[in-house]
Amino acid sequence: MKVYHVCDICQRIFNVSEQEGYEGSMAMQGMCEECLQEMGFADNSSPSQQFFYN
Protein backbone atom coordinates (compact mmCIF):
# COMPACT_ATOMS: atom_id res chain seq x y z
CA MET A 1 0.00 0.00 0.00
CA LYS A 2 1.25 3.48 -0.80
CA VAL A 3 0.89 6.08 1.95
CA TYR A 4 0.78 9.68 0.77
CA HIS A 5 1.74 12.24 3.43
CA VAL A 6 -0.26 15.40 2.67
CA CYS A 7 0.46 18.81 4.23
CA ASP A 8 -2.46 20.28 6.23
CA ILE A 9 -1.50 23.81 5.20
CA CYS A 10 -0.56 23.75 1.50
CA GLN A 11 -2.25 20.40 0.61
CA ARG A 12 0.88 19.16 -1.22
CA ILE A 13 2.23 15.62 -0.96
CA PHE A 14 5.54 15.89 0.91
CA ASN A 15 6.38 12.21 1.32
CA VAL A 16 5.35 8.82 -0.09
CA SER A 17 6.02 5.59 1.77
CA GLU A 18 5.01 1.98 1.19
CA GLN A 19 3.62 -0.63 3.55
CA GLU A 20 4.22 -4.26 2.63
CA GLY A 21 1.35 -6.71 2.65
CA TYR A 22 -1.46 -4.25 1.91
CA GLU A 23 -3.11 -3.20 -1.35
CA GLY A 24 -4.30 0.29 -2.30
CA SER A 25 -3.36 3.72 -1.04
CA MET A 26 -4.17 6.14 1.77
CA ALA A 27 -3.43 9.72 2.80
CA MET A 28 -1.95 10.82 6.12
CA GLN A 29 -2.16 14.44 7.19
CA GLY A 30 0.89 16.27 8.50
CA MET A 31 2.99 19.34 7.77
CA CYS A 32 5.71 19.70 5.15
CA GLU A 33 9.11 21.19 5.97
CA GLU A 34 8.36 24.46 4.13
CA CYS A 35 5.20 25.14 6.11
CA LEU A 36 6.90 24.15 9.37
CA GLN A 37 9.64 26.70 8.68
CA GLU A 38 7.17 29.44 7.72
CA MET A 39 5.22 28.88 10.94
CA GLY A 40 8.40 28.77 13.04
CA PHE A 41 8.15 25.11 14.02
CA ALA A 42 11.23 23.89 12.13
CA ASP A 43 13.87 21.97 14.05
CA ASN A 44 16.44 24.50 15.24
CA SER A 45 19.78 23.16 16.38
CA SER A 46 20.43 26.27 18.47
CA PRO A 47 18.60 26.26 21.83
CA SER A 48 18.62 30.09 21.93
CA GLN A 49 16.28 30.13 18.90
CA GLN A 50 13.52 28.14 20.63
CA PHE A 51 10.37 29.91 21.78
CA PHE A 52 7.65 28.53 24.04
CA TYR A 53 4.12 29.89 24.24
CA ASN A 54 1.28 29.14 26.66
C-alpha positions as a Markdown table, in Angstrom:
| # | Residue | x | y | z |
|---|---|---|---|---|
| 1 | Met | 0.0 | 0.0 | 0.0 |
| 2 | Lys | 1.2 | 3.5 | -0.8 |
| 3 | Val | 0.9 | 6.1 | 2.0 |
| 4 | Tyr | 0.8 | 9.7 | 0.8 |
| 5 | His | 1.7 | 12.2 | 3.4 |
| 6 | Val | -0.3 | 15.4 | 2.7 |
| 7 | Cys | 0.5 | 18.8 | 4.2 |
| 8 | Asp | -2.5 | 20.3 | 6.2 |
| 9 | Ile | -1.5 | 23.8 | 5.2 |
| 10 | Cys | -0.6 | 23.7 | 1.5 |
| 11 | Gln | -2.2 | 20.4 | 0.6 |
| 12 | Arg | 0.9 | 19.2 | -1.2 |
| 13 | Ile | 2.2 | 15.6 | -1.0 |
| 14 | Phe | 5.5 | 15.9 | 0.9 |
| 15 | Asn | 6.4 | 12.2 | 1.3 |
| 16 | Val | 5.4 | 8.8 | -0.1 |
| 17 | Ser | 6.0 | 5.6 | 1.8 |
| 18 | Glu | 5.0 | 2.0 | 1.2 |
| 19 | Gln | 3.6 | -0.6 | 3.6 |
| 20 | Glu | 4.2 | -4.3 | 2.6 |
| 21 | Gly | 1.3 | -6.7 | 2.6 |
| 22 | Tyr | -1.5 | -4.2 | 1.9 |
| 23 | Glu | -3.1 | -3.2 | -1.3 |
| 24 | Gly | -4.3 | 0.3 | -2.3 |
| 25 | Ser | -3.4 | 3.7 | -1.0 |
| 26 | Met | -4.2 | 6.1 | 1.8 |
| 27 | Ala | -3.4 | 9.7 | 2.8 |
| 28 | Met | -2.0 | 10.8 | 6.1 |
| 29 | Gln | -2.2 | 14.4 | 7.2 |
| 30 | Gly | 0.9 | 16.3 | 8.5 |
| 31 | Met | 3.0 | 19.3 | 7.8 |
| 32 | Cys | 5.7 | 19.7 | 5.1 |
| 33 | Glu | 9.1 | 21.2 | 6.0 |
| 34 | Glu | 8.4 | 24.5 | 4.1 |
| 35 | Cys | 5.2 | 25.1 | 6.1 |
| 36 | Leu | 6.9 | 24.2 | 9.4 |
| 37 | Gln | 9.6 | 26.7 | 8.7 |
| 38 | Glu | 7.2 | 29.4 | 7.7 |
| 39 | Met | 5.2 | 28.9 | 10.9 |
| 40 | Gly | 8.4 | 28.8 | 13.0 |
| 41 | Phe | 8.1 | 25.1 | 14.0 |
| 42 | Ala | 11.2 | 23.9 | 12.1 |
| 43 | Asp | 13.9 | 22.0 | 14.1 |
| 44 | Asn | 16.4 | 24.5 | 15.2 |
| 45 | Ser | 19.8 | 23.2 | 16.4 |
| 46 | Ser | 20.4 | 26.3 | 18.5 |
| 47 | Pro | 18.6 | 26.3 | 21.8 |
| 48 | Ser | 18.6 | 30.1 | 21.9 |
| 49 | Gln | 16.3 | 30.1 | 18.9 |
| 50 | Gln | 13.5 | 28.1 | 20.6 |
| 51 | Phe | 10.4 | 29.9 | 21.8 |
| 52 | Phe | 7.7 | 28.5 | 24.0 |
| 53 | Tyr | 4.1 | 29.9 | 24.2 |
| 54 | Asn | 1.3 | 29.1 | 26.7 |
